[in-house]
Amino acid sequence: MTKIHYLSIPKMGESVSEATIIQWLKKEGDMVKKDEPFVEVSTDKVDSEIPSPFECKILKIHFQKDAVVAVNQAIAEVEVYGEVLLENASKTAVLPTSSPVLQKSVSKPNLSIANTHNLSPLVKKILIENDITEQEIGHIIATGLEGRITKQDAWLYIKNRTHFNEKRAFESVEIPQNITETKSENLPAMDEGDEYVPFDRMRALIAKHMVQSKQISAHCTSFSEIDVTDLVALRDKTKDQFFNEHKLKLTYTHLFMKCTIEALKAFPKLNAHNTSKGYILKKNINLGFATALPDGNLIVPCIKNTEEMSIVQIVDGVNKIASLAKNSNLKPEDIQGGTFTVSNTGIFGSLMGTPIINQPQVAIMSLGEILKTPAVIELEGEDKIVVRKKMIASLSYDHRIIDGAYAASFLKLLKEKIEKFEVLF
């Protein structure tokens, strides 16, 4: 028994609403076994192969390479073999026939519809001229204040919109704006020997996320100088014992993470996700940390539910996730759900940093390089100049939610925990 059905992009984690098709692993006319990958997609810097929920034959592919597709949007028409169909797939796929095509005859958003979406006159004009319907407006990712759709959001949606029409193939609309997703740009005059380097897919995603974060959050940064002399000595003294007992390498970063987790418990507003009109206090502390990929780019995976973890569990969790990242084996869930991020730029020789918030989080912390520096301390009632090891911690936060006093108090507590840290085996 055969049935006509559709393959779609499944839900791949919270806040993931779309994916970019990297390549098709099957072509029209090919057979696909159940659980066999048929397409490779990218979401939030993670590449994933999507398996088929049933045995089928691909009849028609609706989206080509580099197309941006919404979650649960049907991407291929297939002929399914067997009596049992995956209920989830049959009910959630948004069929191509339900998505209006770009034609002058399609319904246009009227003023009452447009007003319900907080559209500016310019954005209304762009959407109407490009025949964007009410249904489609709801799929546009809004990056403006209070969830408003900007002109860049509108042009980005139009550029990546796929047409379902027998007489028209997929086509892109060039965006007349200076945003990172444009395929071409008017370059300034270059001298002999100059080289133009366009963004690759990974760099374009990073650029998009960074620009969006700056548009969404009111960035502000506070700093604290921390004496890490005793912590460094303690780690150097115990690292061999730690490895012998747990077969894990203990680094300064692991100890800083443990202190950060403990400080976050006292300042829950920093462990939150923002919304257009407020924020959500997160129960669990899912700690994100910047990790280098093989191509030199950075990614921010996270370890979940760290609030009750021992130092051994933190080291084990961080090392496992970092290893997956370095071998390009991260899964979408490994980078989803983070509530606070730590970036140790000091290992690259940076004195301090002002990192950009990883949305939808409300804060991110950067740890600077540990340096020997002269310091004045009191010994036996007298001030003495001694050599100490210090670093600068910087906290970038969303000033819409976090005030300077709150941020400074968090850094003060973090400083105390780091300067008085003890490892319990």
N, C-alpha and C positions, 0 to 999 in steps of 0.2 A: 504494500500500500504506500502511495506517495502523496505528499501534500506540498503546495507552494507555501513557503514561509520566508522569513527575513532574519538575517544575522545582524546583530547590533553591538554597539560598544556597551559592555556592562558597567555597572557602578563600580568604581575603583578606589573608593575611599571618600571620607567626608570632605566636602568643599570642592571635590573634583567634578566639574560640570561639563568638561569637554576634553577631547584628545586630538592629537595630530597624527594622521596616518603617515608612518615612515615608509612602509613597503608592504605590498601584498605578497603573501607566501603562497597563494594559490591564484589561478587565473580563471576566467570564465570557461566553463566546461569541465573543470577539474572536480574530482571527487574529494570529499573531506570526511575523514573518520571522526567519530565522536571523541572529544577531548584533544583533537589534533589542532595545533595552531594554524590559523588561516590568514592572520594579518598581524603586523607589528605596529604598535602605536606608542606615542610619547605623551606623558602627562606629568607636569611639574618636574621636569628634568629626569624622570625615570622612564626607561624604555621597557615595554612589556609585550609579550606575545599573547594574543587572545585565542583561547581554544574554542572550538565549536561545541555547543551543547548537545549536538546530535549528528548522526551520519547524514550527509547531504551532498548534493551536486550544485555547484555555483552556476546560476543561470545568468545573472547580470550584476555587475559591480557598479554601484551608484556614486562612490566617491573615489577619487584618484589620490595618488601620492601627494603629500603636503596639504591635503584638505583638513580643515578643522571641523570636527564632528561633535555634536552634543552627545552626552551620555544617554543611552537608550535610543538613539537615532539609528534607524535601519541603514546599513551601509551596503548590503548585498541581498539580492533576491535568490533564493535557493529552492531546490526540490528536495524535500525531506523524506527519508526512507524509514519505515517502521511505524508501529502504532503509537508509541509513547513519545510525546513531545515535552520538552521542558516547559512547565507551566509559566515560569518566570519570564522566559524568553518570548513566549507567545503573547503575553499580556502587556509587556512593557515596551516592546519595540514601537517606535514612532514611524509609521510607514511613510514612504515618499509621497504617496497620493494625498496624505493629509497636510503636506507642507506646500503652501502656495508657491507658484513659480513667479519669476520676474517677468511680468507682462503688463501692458498698460490696462488690461481688462480686470486685473485683480483688485479686490477691495482695498481702499486706502484708509489709513487711520484718520478719523475725523477729529475735530477739536475736543470733543468730550472724552474720547478715548485717549488722546494725547495728554490731556490735562491730568488724567488719572495716573500717568507715569511721570509727572513733573518734568515735562520736556520744555526746553527753551524754544523760542520761535525759530532759531537757526537749526536746532536739531529736528524740530517738526518738519521744516522745509526739506532737510536732507532725506529724512525717512519717506516723506510723501513723494519726492521726486524720484526715489529709487524703489517705489511700490512696496515698502515694508508694511506688512499687515499688523493688526493688533496682536495676533498670536506670536509673531516673531519679535515684537518689542519686548515681550517677557523673557526672551532668550538672550537679549543683549546684556553683556557683562558691564555693569555700571561702576565707574571709578570716581565719579564726582562726589562733591559734598552731599551728605545725607542721602546717598544712593542715587543721585541724579545721573542721567546718561549725558556724557559730554559728546562734543562733535567727533573727538578722536574715537570714542567708543562706537559711535554710529558707523564711521568709516571703516573701522576695523571689522565690525560685523559684516558690513556689505562686501568688503574685500574677500572674506572667507566664506561667503554664502554660496552654497552649491545649488545649481538650478536643476529641477527635475522637469524636463520637457523633452518630448520625443524629437523636437526639431532643434534643440539647443544643447550643446555640450557644456561641461563645466567651464566657467570663465571667471576671471578675477577682475575686480574693479580697482584701478589704481587710486590710492588715497592721496589727495592733494594736501597732505599735512606732513610735517617733519616728525614722524614717529618711527620707531625702530622696525616695525613690521613691513615697511614698504620694500618691494622687491628691487626697485631701482631708485636712484636719486641723481639729482644734478650735482655733479662733483665740482668743486672749485678748481681753478687752474693748478696744475701740478708741475713741479720742476722735473728735469731729467733725473732719473734715478728714484723718484718717489714711487711708492707702491700703495695701491688701494687694497685694503683688506676688509671685505664685507663680513658682517656677523654670520657665524655659522648658526645652526639651529639652537644649540645650547646657549650660545652667547645672546641670541635674540630673546630667548625665554628669560634669561637672567635680567637683561635690560628692561624687558616689559615689566617684570615683577618689581624691580627697583623703582622704576618711574611711578608705577601704580602706588607703591607704598608711600612715596613722597607726596603723592596727591591725596592719599587717604588720611595719613596721620600727621599731626603737628609735631615734628621731630624736635627734641630738645636733649641735651647731653650734660650729665654731671660726672665729675671725676673724683677719685680718691687715691691717695698714695698709701700703699700698704707695705709694711715691713714683713717680708717672708723669710727672714733669716732662720728662725726656728723651724718653720715648716720644711724648708729646703734641707736643713740638717737632719730632721726626723725622717724625711723620705729617703735621703741618702743612706741613713743608718739602717733602715728597715727594709729596703727594697729587695735585698737578697733573701732575707727571711720570708718576705711576702711571696716571692717567686717560688721558693722551695716548698712552701706550704700550699699554695694555690695554683701554681703553674701559670701565673699571670704577671705581666709587667706593670708595675705601679709607676705612674708619672705624676708630675706636679699638677697637671690638668685634672686628673681624677680627684685629687684632694681639693682643688678649687671648686670642682663641681659639687662635691659633698657639702662644702661650706655654703655654696650658693643655694642648694636645696634646703638646707636648714634655715637660711635667712629668708627664703621665699615663704616658708610656713608662717613667719611673723608678718609678712607683707603680701597678703593674698591678692591685692589689686594688681600686682605685677605679674601674677600668674592668671592671665585672663585673655579672652578674645574680644576684640572690639566689634561693634555693630554700628549701623548708621546713626542710631539714636541712643546708644549706651554701650554697655559691655557685659560680658558673661564671665562671672568668677568660676574658674575651673576647679573642680574638686581634686583631680589628680595632677601631679606635677610631671608633665611629659617633657623632659629636658632635651632640647635640640642642641646640636653642636656642629660647627662647620668642619667639613671633611674634604680633603682634596681627592679629585677623581683622576684617573690615569691620564686624561687629556689636559690636566692642569686647571680645569674649572673646579669650582667649589659647589658642594651640595650640603644640605642641612637635614640629615636624618635625626631621629630622636629615640630615646629609650623611654618606655612608658612606665607610669606609676612608680616614680623614683622616691616618693615621699617616705616610704618605709624601707628603702633599700639600705643594706650595709655597704661599706666601702668595697667589699669583695664583690658584691652583686653589681655595683656601679661599674667597677673596672671590667668585669666580665661582659656586661651588656654593651658598654662603649666599644670595647675591643672587637666584639663580634660584629657590630654594626659597621664599624670603621673598616673591617676586613672585607665585608660585603661591598662597601662603597668602592674600595680600591680595586676590587675585581669586577666592578660593574654588574654586581648581582643583587642590587637593592630591589625590593618590591615596592609597589606604590604605598602600601601601609607603613613602610619603614620611614617615610618622610611626611606622613599625615598625622595630624593631631597634636603637634608640638604646642606647648603653652609658654615656653620661655627658652631663649637661645643664648648659648655661650660661645664666643669665638675667641680662640687663643691666637691672636695675631703676633704675640711676642715671640713665638717660635720661629717667625720669619724675620725677626730683628726690628719689629715695629715698637716704638716707645709707647704709643697709645693709639686708639682708633675711635672713630665716631660711626659705628656701623648703622646700616639702614635696617629698620624693623622688618622682621619676617612676618608678613601678614598671614592671618588676622591677629597675631600676637600684639601685645601693647608695649613690649620692651625687649631689648637685646643688650647683652653685656660683652665688652671686649676686654681681654687681659693683655697687658703690654709685656715687653721684655723684662726679665729679671736682671737687674744691674747692681753691681757693687757701687755704693755711694757713701760719702762721709755723712754721718748723722750725729746729732747732739743727744746724748742720753744721760740720765742721772745715775751715777754710781757712788754709793756710800755718801750720799748727800752732796755730791759735787757733779757739775756738768762736765762731761767728757766727750771728746770727738772720737768716734770709732767708725770702723767700716761695717756697714750693714748691707744686706741684700733687699732691694725694694723693687716694687713694680707699681704701675698705675692701672687701676681698673676704671673703665668708663661705662656708664649706663646710658644708653639712648632709649628714650621713652616717649610715648604719645602724650603730649602736654594737654590734650583734650581730657584725658583721664587721670594722668599722674601729675601731681604738683611737685615743684622743686624740693619742698621740705620732705615730702614722702620719699622721693628718690634719694635724697641725702641721708635720711634716716636708715634706709635699706643699706646703702653703702657703708654707713657707720657700723651697722651690725655685722655686715659681711667682713669688714676690716677686723673687728674684734674676734670673730670666729676663726679667721685665717691666722691671725697673730697668736692665738691661743690654741691652735689645733693639736689634737692628739689622735693617733690612730689606734683603734681598739681591734685587736686580732681576735 
